[in-house]
Amino acid sequence: MQTKIKALLKEKNALLLAHNYQPPEIQEVADLCGDSLELSIRAADTDADVIVFCGVHFMAETASILSPDKTVLLPKADAGCPMADMVTPDALKSRMAELGEMPIVTYVNSSAAVKALSTICCTSANAIAVINSLGAAEALMTPDRNLARNTAAHTDTHIHSWDGYCPFHDALTAEQVQQIRSTHPDALFMAHPECRPEVVALADAVVSTSGMLRYAAESDATTFIVGTEVGLLHPLAKAAPGKTFLPASEAMFCPDMKKITLADIVFCLESMTGEVTVPEAIRIPALKAVKGMLELAR
């Protein structure tokens, strides 16, 4: 089936993207693997006519925002993100009216419509830099309350947080981390910024998924406790062969990230179904928020 996918990709001049949490068999056949925004940026720089995004809906939307000239396909229409669904444009407008004028900093794990209402976007890796770049006394960060609280610890800006969260990162407790550390005292603990502040406080490194891959490969340590979705264990083993990676919790398993199968990809490419588009009235302001972040990174 992987061979068939490769042939279809060539035939359609298509690029297959796989998020770091996707199943191993999908990561192995993908042209590019990585964080969601990183994948969309890299895909925009290619001459592919079609992008097949193995991830969740907001990721395909982001690819469409950055590559409006390309056809973006999501092999499983119901692959969503619970955290992204925790903020809607109407709810955000109400909160903005309640708080008054201030920058709206929106995590890329959000819908295009929410990005379109935002001043600037951020990733888990650059949230602190984005907030500090604004020079604002106050800012609203949406939708992840944990990312907001973890960012607030590194800035003088007063951050108002949205009450959203990743169900799988938020469920990880300090007690669970301390328990696995007690049996692996030499292991380094890597925590994703979507984890609770008390969990982040225990970490040797607080990094995004791509950051974890770099950290593990460059570190002299040989054993790591991984505080993110279990799908990252596969690329970690590839990035740092010979090292040991232990999930902080086996329960950090996102069903939405595991919905897409090889058969879904074949059907998607054969039928060219599952297209994700963003209306121009939403895409243009959303692109402005994303570009603001990218300019800061440069």
BAFI-3210 file (N, C-alpha, C; in Angstrom, 3 decimals, decimal comma, padded with zeros to 6 digits):
// residues 298
n [1|2|3|4|5|6|7|8|9|10|11|12|13|14|15|16|17|18|19|20|21|22|23|24|25|26|27|28|29|30|31|32|33|34|35|36|37|38|39|40|41|42|43|44|45|46|47|48|49|50|51|52|53|54|55|56|57|58|59|60|61|62|63|64|65|66|67|68|69|70|71|72|73|74|75|76|77|78|79|80|81|82|83|84|85|86|87|88|89|90|91|92|93|94|95|96|97|98|99|100|101|102|103|104|105|106|107|108|109|110|111|112|113|114|115|116|117|118|119|120|121|122|123|124|125|126|127|128|129|130|131|132|133|134|135|136|137|138|139|140|141|142|143|144|145|146|147|148|149|150|151|152|153|154|155|156|157|158|159|160|161|162|163|164|165|166|167|168|169|170|171|172|173|174|175|176|177|178|179|180|181|182|183|184|185|186|187|188|189|190|191|192|193|194|195|196|197|198|199|200|201|202|203|204|205|206|207|208|209|210|211|212|213|214|215|216|217|218|219|220|221|222|223|224|225|226|227|228|229|230|231|232|233|234|235|236|237|238|239|240|241|242|243|244|245|246|247|248|249|250|251|252|253|254|255|256|257|258|259|260|261|262|263|264|265|266|267|268|269|270|271|272|273|274|275|276|277|278|279|280|281|282|283|284|285|286|287|288|289|290|291|292|293|294|295|296|297|298]
n.u [000,821|001,994|003,745|001,907|000,842|003,057|003,319|000,916|001,243|003,303|002,065|000,024|001,446|001,843|002,306|003,046|002,318|003,144|002,237|004,155|002,865|001,537|000,709|003,390|003,593|002,543|004,167|006,465|005,990|005,624|006,469|007,399|007,917|006,933|006,366|003,151|002,913|005,457|005,477|003,547|004,762|007,075|005,919|004,701|006,795|007,362|006,961|004,719|001,443|-000,567|-001,347|-001,311|-002,437|-001,593|-002,866|-004,669|-007,758|-007,323|-004,679|-004,620|-006,090|-004,290|-002,258|-003,649|-004,058|-001,464|-000,812|-002,619|-002,815|-002,539|-004,005|-005,402|-005,654|-007,369|-007,205|-009,056|-012,017|-013,149|-011,081|-010,126|-009,297|-009,564|-008,819|-008,592|-011,254|-012,297|-012,425|-014,339|-015,119|-017,243|-017,335|-014,794|-014,943|-016,771|-015,294|-013,208|-014,567|-015,307|-012,858|-011,622|-009,472|-006,626|-003,695|-004,348|-003,213|-002,825|-002,576|-001,225|-002,643|-005,504|-008,615|-008,923|-010,698|-010,600|-007,915|-008,062|-009,192|-007,222|-004,342|-001,754|-000,142|001,158|003,552|004,142|006,787|007,644|006,126|006,753|008,623|006,996|004,995|006,631|007,591|005,553|005,353|003,304|001,097|-000,908|-002,288|-004,302|-004,228|-004,976|-005,927|-005,030|-004,794|-002,716|-000,358|-000,499|-000,213|002,292|003,816|003,378|005,004|007,411|007,430|006,747|004,349|000,898|-000,985|-004,003|-005,790|-007,343|-009,858|-009,036|-007,620|-005,314|-006,607|-004,972|-002,323|-002,926|-003,859|-001,687|000,002|001,923|002,505|002,503|004,747|006,747|006,590|007,448|009,961|011,106|011,648|013,367|015,829|017,979|017,044|016,206|013,670|011,438|009,187|006,173|005,061|002,290|001,611|000,624|001,537|002,758|003,769|005,513|007,350|008,888|010,473|013,412|013,778|011,747|009,963|008,873|007,502|009,320|011,444|011,970|012,938|015,361|016,645|016,916|018,573|020,898|021,679|023,763|022,678|021,120|018,644|015,248|012,328|009,267|007,186|004,778|002,418|002,157|002,820|005,143|007,241|008,140|009,470|011,421|012,984|014,133|015,533|017,395|018,984|019,561|019,136|016,952|013,466|010,847|007,388|005,765|003,235|001,156|-001,371|-001,368|-002,454|-003,683|-006,662|-007,658|-005,374|-004,712|-006,519|-006,307|-005,570|-003,430|-005,005|-006,951|-005,446|-004,781|-007,362|-008,091|-006,223|-006,777|-009,429|-009,416|-010,650|-011,823|-011,033|-009,758|-010,548|-010,052|-012,023|-011,432|-012,012|-011,527|-009,057|-007,129|-006,886|-006,150|-003,773|-002,233|-001,911|-000,425|001,825|002,868|004,009|005,916|007,590|008,670|010,161|012,121]
n.v [-001,199|001,204|001,497|001,881|004,316|005,980|005,908|007,104|009,647|010,610|010,579|012,472|014,747|015,317|016,058|014,431|015,036|014,442|014,664|014,697|013,039|011,105|007,669|005,215|003,870|005,696|007,929|006,844|006,679|009,248|012,368|014,530|015,014|016,373|019,268|020,921|023,624|023,984|022,020|023,025|025,390|024,442|022,936|024,909|025,981|024,278|022,818|021,335|020,326|019,368|018,945|016,526|016,215|014,573|014,707|016,842|018,765|021,626|021,855|021,229|023,390|025,468|024,873|025,412|028,148|029,125|028,130|028,876|028,368|025,705|022,395|021,225|018,356|016,480|013,370|012,184|013,387|013,855|014,117|015,884|018,542|018,604|020,756|022,959|023,179|024,309|027,027|029,457|031,670|033,466|033,295|034,224|036,868|037,918|037,740|039,472|041,897|042,140|042,332|044,545|046,682|044,987|043,032|039,996|036,880|034,014|030,585|028,326|025,998|026,105|027,182|028,466|030,612|031,654|032,393|034,466|036,542|037,368|039,112|038,202|035,067|032,203|029,623|026,639|026,736|029,372|031,119|032,736|034,571|035,808|037,061|038,824|040,412|042,132|044,177|044,919|045,844|044,157|041,053|038,749|035,290|032,565|029,233|027,780|027,278|026,303|026,728|029,497|030,082|028,993|030,602|033,075|033,016|033,892|036,517|040,060|040,944|041,084|038,288|037,224|034,288|031,819|029,391|026,816|023,637|020,943|017,783|015,581|016,358|017,994|016,179|014,915|014,475|015,925|014,037|011,630|012,007|012,192|009,640|007,934|008,928|008,107|005,464|005,599|007,206|008,419|009,411|012,018|014,470|015,497|018,013|019,045|022,342|022,471|021,123|021,057|023,788|022,884|020,456|021,163|022,516|020,501|019,654|018,857|019,882|022,081|021,874|021,965|019,436|019,099|020,312|018,492|016,348|017,393|017,995|015,492|014,170|015,685|015,641|014,266|012,416|009,194|008,152|009,073|010,658|011,121|013,737|014,086|013,442|009,974|009,231|010,492|008,924|007,229|008,881|009,911|007,679|007,243|009,619|009,586|007,022|004,083|005,223|005,427|005,809|006,783|006,820|009,455|009,035|006,426|007,044|009,318|009,569|010,432|010,029|011,261|011,868|009,427|008,553|008,529|006,252|004,120|003,180|005,160|007,266|006,342|006,200|008,886|010,112|008,783|009,495|012,183|013,519|015,141|017,757|020,723|024,016|027,559|030,344|033,448|035,788|035,030|033,781|035,790|037,717|035,793|034,847|037,146|037,221|034,888|035,445|037,618|036,402|034,801|036,729|037,813|035,627|035,576]
n.w [000,000|000,716|-001,413|-003,469|-002,687|-003,003|-005,785|-006,576|-005,485|-007,059|-009,554|-009,217|-008,713|-005,994|-002,499|000,461|003,746|007,136|010,448|013,511|015,337|013,986|012,966|012,782|010,223|008,477|008,822|007,750|005,017|004,278|002,636|004,048|007,515|010,685|012,893|012,898|011,765|010,733|008,723|006,940|006,108|004,836|002,800|001,283|-000,073|-002,118|-005,450|-005,665|-006,706|-005,189|-001,765|000,643|003,774|006,576|009,433|011,527|011,226|011,559|010,816|008,095|007,227|007,815|006,014|003,665|003,995|003,684|001,201|-001,096|-003,762|-004,112|-004,015|-001,121|000,776|003,222|004,486|006,237|007,109|009,607|011,387|013,965|016,335|019,717|021,418|019,644|018,983|021,221|021,174|019,574|016,815|017,522|020,324|020,910|019,947|021,802|024,169|023,557|023,408|026,028|027,402|026,281|024,255|023,215|022,340|020,552|020,885|019,196|019,370|016,987|016,872|016,147|014,646|011,274|011,174|013,740|013,877|012,059|013,471|015,071|016,434|016,098|015,496|017,304|018,095|020,041|020,525|020,148|021,665|023,923|022,870|020,969|022,539|024,062|022,032|021,433|023,244|024,946|027,632|028,421|027,211|025,350|025,312|023,314|022,199|024,394|027,745|029,321|027,813|027,837|030,597|031,101|029,461|030,635|032,839|031,951|031,136|031,381|030,579|031,232|031,034|029,765|029,877|027,786|028,428|027,364|026,379|025,717|025,873|026,380|026,982|029,152|030,979|032,058|035,085|037,802|039,694|038,271|036,652|038,603|039,627|037,485|037,220|039,589|039,150|037,067|037,541|036,234|033,895|031,577|031,625|029,215|028,511|026,957|026,090|026,310|028,541|032,019|034,258|036,686|035,917|033,869|035,422|036,439|034,418|032,452|030,011|028,204|025,505|022,033|019,788|017,632|018,841|020,872|019,390|018,437|020,864|022,127|020,297|020,427|023,073|025,694|027,285|027,727|028,242|028,187|029,401|027,991|027,622|025,986|023,285|022,502|019,924|019,176|019,925|017,926|015,818|017,523|018,199|015,734|015,342|017,356|017,518|019,471|021,889|024,782|025,084|027,068|027,592|029,305|030,143|029,183|028,505|027,054|024,361|021,332|019,791|017,466|016,010|015,125|013,326|010,527|007,952|005,911|003,842|003,718|002,719|000,172|-000,997|-000,844|-002,574|-004,983|-005,490|-005,118|-002,989|000,057|000,236|001,684|002,138|002,574|002,878|001,158|002,613|005,171|004,996|004,284|006,520|008,421|007,358|007,652|010,444|010,824|009,222|010,604|012,821|011,525|010,382|012,672|013,544|011,574]
ca.u [000,000|002,918|004,222|000,806|000,763|004,187|002,998|-000,161|001,820|004,041|001,089|-000,759|002,373|001,362|003,246|002,405|002,823|002,708|002,596|004,972|002,036|000,872|001,214|004,680|003,506|002,266|005,402|007,469|005,702|005,467|007,582|007,886|007,340|007,320|005,313|002,126|003,230|006,699|005,110|002,850|005,743|007,936|005,105|004,436|007,994|007,549|006,171|003,625|000,100|-001,484|-000,815|-002,116|-001,988|-001,952|-002,895|-006,050|-008,355|-006,717|-003,392|-004,922|-006,480|-003,073|-001,609|-004,426|-003,789|-000,136|-000,690|-003,948|-002,741|-002,436|-005,151|-005,059|-006,559|-007,315|-007,766|-010,160|-012,679|-013,499|-009,887|-010,165|-008,481|-010,458|-008,437|-008,963|-012,705|-012,686|-012,608|-015,063|-015,041|-018,221|-016,904|-013,620|-015,417|-017,380|-014,217|-012,491|-015,395|-015,285|-011,527|-011,168|-008,435|-005,324|-003,331|-004,862|-002,158|-003,503|-001,783|-001,535|-003,615|-006,786|-009,232|-008,576|-011,595|-010,079|-006,676|-008,419|-009,544|-006,077|-003,272|-000,589|-000,152|002,380|003,697|004,562|008,216|007,985|005,091|007,372|009,195|005,895|004,416|007,588|007,775|004,420|005,549|001,988|000,891|-001,793|-002,596|-005,119|-003,713|-006,003|-006,933|-004,449|-004,525|-001,409|000,659|-000,587|000,350|003,732|004,398|003,272|006,120|008,631|007,165|006,120|003,007|-000,185|-001,634|-005,330|-005,810|-008,598|-009,957|-008,924|-006,488|-005,216|-007,013|-003,955|-001,239|-003,449|-004,125|-000,446|000,158|003,263|002,675|002,867|006,140|007,607|006,576|008,315|011,330|011,616|012,147|014,386|016,405|018,964|016,373|015,835|012,245|011,086|007,765|005,609|004,461|000,851|001,430|000,330|002,727|003,434|004,496|006,604|008,344|009,724|011,150|014,786|013,632|010,369|010,172|007,892|007,865|010,576|012,471|012,310|013,769|016,706|017,211|017,306|019,691|022,109|022,011|024,635|021,864|020,714|017,266|014,392|010,901|008,679|005,930|003,885|001,657|003,022|003,251|006,485|008,254|008,702|010,519|012,517|013,861|014,877|016,427|018,457|019,047|020,369|018,689|015,698|012,424|009,754|006,252|005,437|001,980|000,616|-002,684|-001,200|-002,743|-004,722|-007,366|-007,795|-004,103|-004,537|-007,679|-005,949|-004,886|-002,863|-006,135|-007,571|-004,578|-004,969|-008,678|-008,030|-005,469|-007,464|-010,699|-009,173|-011,680|-011,338|-010,372|-009,954|-010,300|-010,341|-012,515|-010,492|-012,336|-010,897|-007,654|-006,230|-006,512|-005,454|-002,410|-001,556|-001,540|000,653|003,001|003,443|004,863|007,047|008,496|009,379|011,149|013,238]
ca.v [000,000|002,344|001,610|002,456|005,731|006,674|006,029|008,086|010,959|011,021|010,803|013,687|015,793|015,581|015,986|013,842|015,569|013,682|015,237|013,813|012,140|010,127|006,302|004,995|003,476|006,904|008,719|006,202|006,896|010,687|013,142|015,393|014,837|017,473|020,028|021,307|024,842|023,692|021,261|023,917|026,329|023,720|022,534|026,104|026,266|023,236|022,993|020,355|020,833|018,826|018,640|015,600|016,468|013,561|015,405|017,159|019,759|022,957|021,778|021,332|024,788|026,291|024,622|026,138|029,575|029,435|027,655|028,946|027,894|024,247|021,649|020,619|017,251|015,832|012,046|011,821|014,667|014,042|014,228|017,229|018,823|019,057|022,078|023,959|023,315|024,978|028,461|029,765|033,103|034,239|033,347|035,093|038,252|038,303|037,940|040,673|043,036|042,177|042,727|045,806|046,574|044,410|042,041|038,627|035,957|032,734|029,381|027,792|024,912|026,803|027,260|029,626|031,705|032,257|033,077|035,677|037,575|037,530|040,054|037,434|033,665|031,716|028,181|026,298|027,031|030,801|031,908|033,750|035,600|036,548|037,950|039,880|041,305|043,042|045,318|045,295|045,644|043,001|040,321|037,539|034,130|031,566|028,709|026,863|027,916|025,886|027,479|030,873|030,155|028,732|031,794|034,170|032,920|034,406|037,829|041,062|041,195|040,382|037,430|036,661|032,992|031,183|028,137|025,656|022,782|019,645|016,803|014,564|017,009|018,508|015,060|014,463|015,093|015,939|012,766|010,621|012,261|011,834|008,180|007,312|009,366|007,327|004,189|005,918|008,449|009,035|009,877|013,428|014,630|016,525|018,340|019,946|023,521|022,297|020,467|021,941|024,446|022,081|019,414|021,876|022,871|019,325|019,242|019,227|020,668|022,383|022,048|021,445|018,095|019,206|020,610|017,240|015,556|017,984|017,888|014,097|013,825|016,425|015,412|013,141|011,456|008,019|007,789|010,255|010,541|011,963|014,332|014,495|012,345|008,812|009,108|011,041|007,915|006,674|009,739|010,044|006,511|007,442|010,772|009,272|005,557|003,592|005,836|004,877|006,812|006,265|007,755|009,911|008,342|005,725|007,629|010,483|008,982|011,235|009,220|011,998|011,770|008,049|008,189|008,332|004,996|004,059|003,021|006,485|008,079|005,826|006,638|010,343|010,445|008,247|010,193|013,614|013,997|015,610|019,057|021,742|025,357|028,664|031,498|034,566|036,751|034,507|033,440|036,943|038,144|034,696|034,862|038,285|036,817|033,903|036,123|038,442|035,513|034,373|037,865|037,885|034,545|035,960]
ca.w [000,000|000,705|-002,800|-004,235|-002,301|-003,660|-007,210|-006,695|-005,193|-008,255|-010,627|-008,947|-008,282|-004,645|-001,386|001,638|005,007|008,310|011,739|014,347|016,137|013,118|013,109|012,121|008,815|007,706|008,855|006,896|003,596|004,052|002,072|005,118|008,851|011,555|013,545|011,920|011,018|009,994|007,529|006,008|005,567|003,898|001,653|000,462|-000,867|-003,138|-006,670|-005,660|-006,995|-004,187|-000,438|001,440|005,141|007,567|010,718|011,869|010,335|011,587|010,125|006,670|007,018|007,810|004,723|002,656|004,209|003,157|-000,186|-001,703|-005,144|-004,100|-003,504|000,171|001,084|004,535|004,181|007,131|007,354|011,018|012,228|014,521|017,524|020,787|021,915|018,634|019,024|022,463|020,931|018,336|016,515|018,289|021,719|020,971|019,806|023,081|025,154|023,140|023,804|027,496|027,884|025,711|023,228|023,559|021,325|020,647|020,453|018,997|019,113|015,653|017,049|016,169|013,325|010,453|011,529|014,974|013,488|011,325|014,440|015,963|016,109|015,686|015,920|017,947|018,239|021,402|020,629|020,111|022,346|024,788|021,994|020,348|023,563|024,404|020,886|021,320|024,131|025,457|029,066|028,543|025,977|025,499|024,593|023,072|023,118|025,377|029,037|029,845|027,089|028,330|031,944|031,015|028,843|031,603|033,790|031,318|030,540|032,246|030,049|031,928|030,043|030,007|029,195|027,388|029,182|026,494|026,734|025,060|026,874|026,640|027,707|030,414|031,893|032,683|036,407|038,396|040,403|037,266|036,256|039,735|039,759|036,482|037,526|040,719|038,633|036,062|038,090|035,332|032,676|031,455|031,333|028,230|028,613|025,953|026,743|026,533|029,837|033,151|034,799|037,712|035,187|033,190|036,444|036,705|033,180|032,112|028,789|027,838|024,063|021,085|019,320|016,878|019,837|021,559|018,481|018,452|022,215|022,370|019,416|020,810|024,478|026,042|028,040|026,938|028,565|028,241|029,671|026,944|028,068|024,898|022,686|022,321|018,532|018,981|020,253|016,675|015,265|018,489|018,036|014,487|015,480|018,312|017,644|020,584|023,138|025,299|025,260|027,889|027,657|030,658|030,407|028,009|028,214|026,170|023,044|020,691|018,781|016,209|015,293|014,666|012,497|009,120|007,644|004,564|002,907|003,576|001,857|-001,185|-001,474|-000,964|-003,786|-006,165|-005,717|-004,899|-002,066|001,344|000,070|002,724|001,620|003,488|002,116|001,138|003,675|006,393|004,728|004,238|007,879|009,101|006,825|008,270|011,798|010,698|008,694|011,668|013,593|010,699|010,265|013,956|013,562|010,703]
c.u [000,867|003,463|003,158|000,675|001,864|003,893|001,916|000,346|002,563|003,089|000,351|000,119|001,985|002,460|002,497|003,093|002,297|003,179|003,350|004,166|001,356|001,463|002,508|004,578|003,189|003,493|006,434|007,233|005,627|006,707|008,224|007,172|007,770|006,155|004,359|002,501|004,483|006,391|004,448|003,806|006,608|007,178|004,855|005,607|008,256|006,704|005,048|002,306|-000,883|-000,723|-001,793|-001,601|-002,505|-001,774|-004,347|-006,483|-007,669|-005,377|-003,595|-005,348|-005,248|-002,308|-002,327|-004,210|-002,480|000,029|-002,048|-003,992|-002,667|-003,748|-004,719|-006,112|-006,303|-007,978|-008,941|-010,824|-012,955|-012,292|-009,796|-009,258|-009,404|-010,112|-008,829|-010,469|-013,186|-012,779|-013,297|-014,934|-016,010|-017,819|-015,691|-014,022|-016,020|-016,319|-013,420|-013,258|-015,367|-013,958|-011,104|-009,987|-007,116|-004,970|-003,955|-003,802|-002,758|-002,523|-002,181|-002,511|-005,007|-007,332|-008,773|-009,432|-011,158|-008,768|-006,980|-008,784|-008,346|-005,082|-002,091|-000,756|001,140|002,391|004,080|006,025|008,507|007,007|005,689|007,921|008,101|005,290|005,362|007,797|006,693|004,591|004,248|001,891|000,041|-001,974|-003,492|-004,485|-004,803|-005,444|-006,350|-004,067|-003,153|-000,268|000,673|000,073|001,855|004,469|004,433|004,428|007,401|008,422|006,571|004,714|001,983|-000,979|-002,982|-005,399|-007,231|-008,668|-010,036|-007,688|-006,490|-005,574|-005,911|-002,727|-001,714|-003,656|-002,862|-000,243|001,607|003,546|003,084|004,324|007,086|007,686|007,514|009,762|011,933|012,173|013,220|015,089|017,405|018,323|016,117|014,372|012,030|009,581|007,350|004,978|002,952|000,564|001,158|001,618|003,477|004,191|005,710|007,725|009,289|010,648|012,607|014,796|012,145|010,393|009,015|008,302|009,169|011,736|012,908|013,219|015,202|017,391|017,722|018,517|020,993|022,564|022,942|023,861|021,412|019,263|016,436|012,957|010,210|007,291|005,129|003,203|002,594|003,490|004,663|007,578|008,911|009,760|011,678|013,506|014,692|015,907|017,606|018,530|019,968|019,984|017,306|014,707|011,220|008,602|005,989|004,130|001,505|-000,736|-002,582|-001,281|-003,907|-005,407|-007,492|-006,528|-003,852|-005,671|-007,291|-005,177|-004,275|-003,974|-006,838|-006,762|-004,733|-006,289|-008,696|-007,340|-006,161|-008,698|-010,566|-010,306|-011,038|-010,661|-010,761|-009,589|-010,655|-010,808|-011,568|-010,745|-011,756|-009,409|-006,721|-005,899|-005,798|-003,999|-001,602|-001,076|-000,393|001,939|003,676|004,403|006,097|008,070|009,321|010,476|012,367|014,125]
c.v [001,266|002,579|002,255|003,953|006,524|006,904|007,085|009,498|011,499|011,396|012,135|014,902|016,285|015,385|015,449|014,348|014,726|014,375|014,201|012,822|011,062|008,725|006,094|004,684|004,678|007,813|008,152|006,454|008,392|011,300|014,014|015,054|016,023|018,057|020,555|022,540|024,656|022,973|022,163|024,898|025,637|023,320|023,711|026,413|025,231|023,551|021,964|021,034|020,466|018,583|017,688|015,699|015,382|014,194|015,623|018,410|021,116|022,976|021,904|022,753|025,690|026,104|025,378|027,648|029,968|029,042|027,687|028,445|026,372|023,632|020,942|019,575|016,728|014,469|011,618|013,113|014,934|014,030|015,667|017,376|019,344|020,452|023,170|024,213|024,063|026,493|028,640|031,261|033,945|034,379|034,263|036,563|038,758|038,590|039,209|041,931|043,237|042,730|044,110|045,582|046,057|043,391|040,672|037,712|034,562|031,633|028,822|026,615|025,513|026,862|028,509|030,832|032,407|032,980|034,429|036,829|038,006|038,567|039,324|036,000|033,341|030,200|027,896|026,669|028,527|031,695|033,024|034,898|036,442|037,536|039,118|040,868|042,377|044,302|045,817|045,032|044,407|042,337|039,141|036,441|033,078|030,472|027,951|027,574|027,534|026,604|028,928|031,006|029,910|029,914|032,939|034,177|033,540|035,773|038,766|041,415|040,416|039,595|036,939|035,354|032,563|029,846|026,931|024,859|021,553|018,585|015,827|015,154|017,474|017,400|014,560|015,208|015,044|014,610|011,643|010,780|011,840|010,322|007,517|007,729|008,546|005,989|004,369|007,224|009,142|009,608|011,376|013,506|015,794|016,755|019,276|021,140|023,465|021,577|021,511|022,571|023,612|020,904|020,017|022,210|021,716|018,977|019,687|020,069|020,845|022,782|021,466|020,050|018,124|019,517|019,374|016,382|016,075|017,770|016,473|013,711|014,468|016,148|014,214|012,074|010,317|007,594|009,056|009,857|011,571|012,447|014,923|013,261|011,213|008,603|009,607|010,017|007,350|007,597|009,969|008,890|006,621|008,557|010,472|007,768|005,139|004,190|005,292|006,006|006,192|007,256|008,162|009,277|007,697|006,305|008,856|010,013|009,747|010,419|009,940|011,908|010,371|007,611|007,846|007,026|005,081|003,936|004,351|007,370|007,645|006,334|008,143|010,754|009,957|009,073|011,709|014,224|014,426|016,970|020,014|023,091|026,389|029,850|032,688|035,573|036,332|034,292|034,649|037,480|037,051|034,638|035,999|037,928|035,810|034,577|037,017|037,648|035,107|035,501|038,023|036,826|034,892|037,027]
c.w [000,000|-000,710|-003,680|-003,952|-002,990|-005,147|-007,437|-006,441|-006,415|-009,385|-010,459|-008,654|-006,887|-003,615|-000,182|002,900|006,158|009,574|012,568|015,186|015,296|013,329|012,319|010,630|007,916|007,688|007,878|005,403|003,249|003,403|003,142|006,418|009,709|012,316|012,478|011,105|010,171|008,683|006,484|005,350|004,514|002,641|000,715|-000,461|-001,952|-004,374|-006,776|-005,991|-005,892|-002,883|000,243|002,868|006,073|008,945|011,076|011,103|010,358|010,850|008,607|006,327|006,929|006,504|003,611|002,772|003,541|001,692|-000,885|-003,143|-005,233|-003,600|-002,225|000,524|002,494|004,377|005,053|007,595|008,825|011,946|012,715|015,723|018,617|021,304|020,929|018,663|020,269|022,340|019,585|018,066|017,353|019,740|021,878|020,848|021,118|024,132|024,828|023,560|025,316|028,020|027,399|024,785|023,799|022,480|021,616|020,054|020,394|018,614|017,745|015,716|017,212|014,751|012,578|010,835|012,809|014,695|012,841|012,252|015,283|015,472|015,501|016,171|016,665|017,869|019,687|021,615|020,741|020,865|023,205|023,949|021,355|021,341|023,861|023,265|020,806|022,167|024,746|026,961|029,318|027,188|026,322|024,669|024,499|022,154|024,320|026,679|029,592|029,139|027,571|029,700|031,936|030,391|029,837|032,600|033,244|030,671|031,575|031,765|030,858|030,889|030,552|029,217|028,864|028,110|028,248|026,866|025,838|026,103|027,276|027,344|029,088|031,442|032,596|033,994|036,873|039,101|039,445|036,836|037,371|039,910|038,750|036,698|038,668|040,261|037,555|036,456|037,166|034,061|032,726|031,044|030,378|028,295|027,489|026,672|026,916|027,852|030,920|033,701|035,843|037,089|034,497|034,183|036,746|035,537|033,107|030,841|028,508|026,372|023,261|020,634|018,513|017,812|020,593|020,692|018,476|019,801|022,482|021,541|019,882|022,236|024,654|026,813|027,129|027,193|028,776|028,578|028,776|027,355|026,937|024,334|022,264|020,884|018,298|019,272|018,993|016,065|016,224|018,339|016,765|014,622|016,386|018,533|018,784|021,920|023,505|025,558|025,951|027,886|029,105|031,111|029,119|027,590|027,316|024,713|022,443|019,599|017,441|015,362|014,741|013,746|011,068|008,951|006,245|003,517|002,676|002,627|000,401|-001,763|-001,741|-002,266|-005,055|-006,511|-005,619|-004,060|-000,753|001,267|001,198|002,131|002,680|002,651|002,235|002,256|005,019|006,170|004,835|005,639|008,680|008,661|007,450|009,676|011,788|010,225|009,730|012,527|012,799|010,518|011,539|014,024|012,703|011,358]
res [m|q|t|k|i|k|a|l|l|k|e|k|n|a|l|l|l|a|h|n|y|q|p|p|e|i|q|e|v|a|d|l|c|g|d|s|l|e|l|s|i|r|a|a|d|t|d|a|d|v|i|v|f|c|g|v|h|f|m|a|e|t|a|s|i|l|s|p|d|k|t|v|l|l|p|k|a|d|a|g|c|p|m|a|d|m|v|t|p|d|a|l|k|s|r|m|a|e|l|g|e|m|p|i|v|t|y|v|n|s|s|a|a|v|k|a|l|s|t|i|c|c|t|s|a|n|a|i|a|v|i|n|s|l|g|a|a|e|a|l|m|t|p|d|r|n|l|a|r|n|t|a|a|h|t|d|t|h|i|h|s|w|d|g|y|c|p|f|h|d|a|l|t|a|e|q|v|q|q|i|r|s|t|h|p|d|a|l|f|m|a|h|p|e|c|r|p|e|v|v|a|l|a|d|a|v|v|s|t|s|g|m|l|r|y|a|a|e|s|d|a|t|t|f|i|v|g|t|e|v|g|l|l|h|p|l|a|k|a|a|p|g|k|t|f|l|p|a|s|e|a|m|f|c|p|d|m|k|k|i|t|l|a|d|i|v|f|c|l|e|s|m|t|g|e|v|t|v|p|e|a|i|r|i|p|a|l|k|a|v|k|g|m|l|e|l|a|r]
***
